[in-house]
Amino acid sequence: MEELLRSALQNGFSIAVAAFLLVRMESRLEALTLAINDLRSVLRPGGNS
């Protein structure tokens, strides 16, 4: 029983850390996507130059 509880706590902690990191990275990935799209529009022939 103790081993089952320990295993559940270890897996739960890992899942919580992964979810936290994914939530934090989401805004950064969206900003990076916007920056790449802006760069693409500038580099495109006949762009904003």
N, C-alpha and C positions, 0 to 999 in steps of 0.2 A: 504494500500500500504506500509506503514511504517513497519507494522508487518511482511509482506511478505519479505521485504528487511532484516529486523533484523533476521528472521528465516534462510534466505539463507546465511547470513554472519556467523551465529553460526554453521550451518551444514558444510559450506565450511571450516571453521577453524578447526573443528573436523576432517574432512577428511584429511586436509593438515597435521595435527599433526600425525595422524595415519600413513599416507604414509611416512612421515619423519622418524618415529620410525621404520617402517618395513624396510626401506632402510638401516638404521644404523644397525639394528639387523641381516641383511642378512649375512654380512661378519662374524659376530661372530658365527652364526649358522653353517656356512660352516666350520669354524675352529674347532668348537666343533665336528662336524661330522667326520672330519679327525682325530681328537684326539681319538674319540671312535673307529674308524676303526683301528688305530695304536695299541690301547690297546687290541682290540680283537685279532689282529695278534700275539701279544706278549703272551697273555694268552692261545691261542690255543695250544693244545698238539703238540709238535714237532715244536713250533714256533721259534723265533729268540733267543733262549737261549743257 
